[in-house]
């Protein structure tokens, strides 16, 4: 266990790819807490046809 700062927003891509691996397709939409919609995450989602968060 660590008490160091950790920004979870970097996990979004891995979570969506995990969903795709499990279900065989990307989710219809992505809903996330305010920490996740970084410029990088929004661009990544849009490249894959997801609407912006």
C-alpha positions as CSV (number, residue, x, y, z in Angstrom):
1,X,0.0,0.0,0.0
2,X,1.2,3.4,-0.8
3,X,0.1,6.9,0.2
4,X,1.6,8.5,-2.9
5,X,-0.7,10.5,-5.1
6,X,-2.3,8.4,-7.9
7,X,-4.3,9.8,-10.7
8,X,-6.8,7.1,-11.8
9,X,-7.6,8.8,-15.1
10,X,-4.8,6.9,-16.8
11,X,-6.8,3.7,-16.2
12,X,-9.7,4.6,-18.5
13,X,-8.2,3.2,-21.7
14,X,-7.3,-0.1,-20.0
15,X,-10.8,-0.4,-18.6
16,X,-12.5,0.2,-21.9
17,X,-10.1,-2.2,-23.7
18,X,-10.8,-4.8,-21.0
19,X,-14.5,-4.4,-21.7
20,X,-13.9,-4.9,-25.4
21,X,-11.8,-8.0,-24.7
22,X,-14.5,-9.5,-22.5
23,X,-17.6,-8.5,-24.6
24,X,-16.1,-8.4,-28.1
25,X,-17.1,-4.7,-28.7
26,X,-16.6,-1.3,-27.3
27,X,-19.2,0.0,-24.8
28,X,-22.1,2.0,-26.4
29,X,-21.2,4.9,-24.2
30,X,-18.7,5.8,-21.5
31,X,-19.7,7.5,-18.3
32,X,-17.1,8.5,-15.8
33,X,-16.3,10.7,-12.8
34,X,-15.0,14.2,-13.5
35,X,-11.4,13.1,-13.1
36,X,-11.5,11.0,-16.3
37,X,-12.3,13.3,-19.1
38,X,-8.8,14.6,-19.8
39,X,-8.0,15.9,-23.2
40,X,-6.1,12.7,-23.9
41,X,-8.9,10.4,-22.8
42,X,-11.6,12.4,-24.7
43,X,-9.4,12.2,-27.9
44,X,-8.8,8.5,-27.4
45,X,-12.6,7.8,-27.1
46,X,-13.5,10.0,-30.1
47,X,-10.9,8.1,-32.2
48,X,-12.8,4.9,-31.4
49,X,-16.3,6.4,-32.2
50,X,-17.3,7.1,-28.6
51,X,-19.1,10.3,-28.0
52,X,-17.2,12.8,-25.8
53,X,-17.5,12.3,-22.0
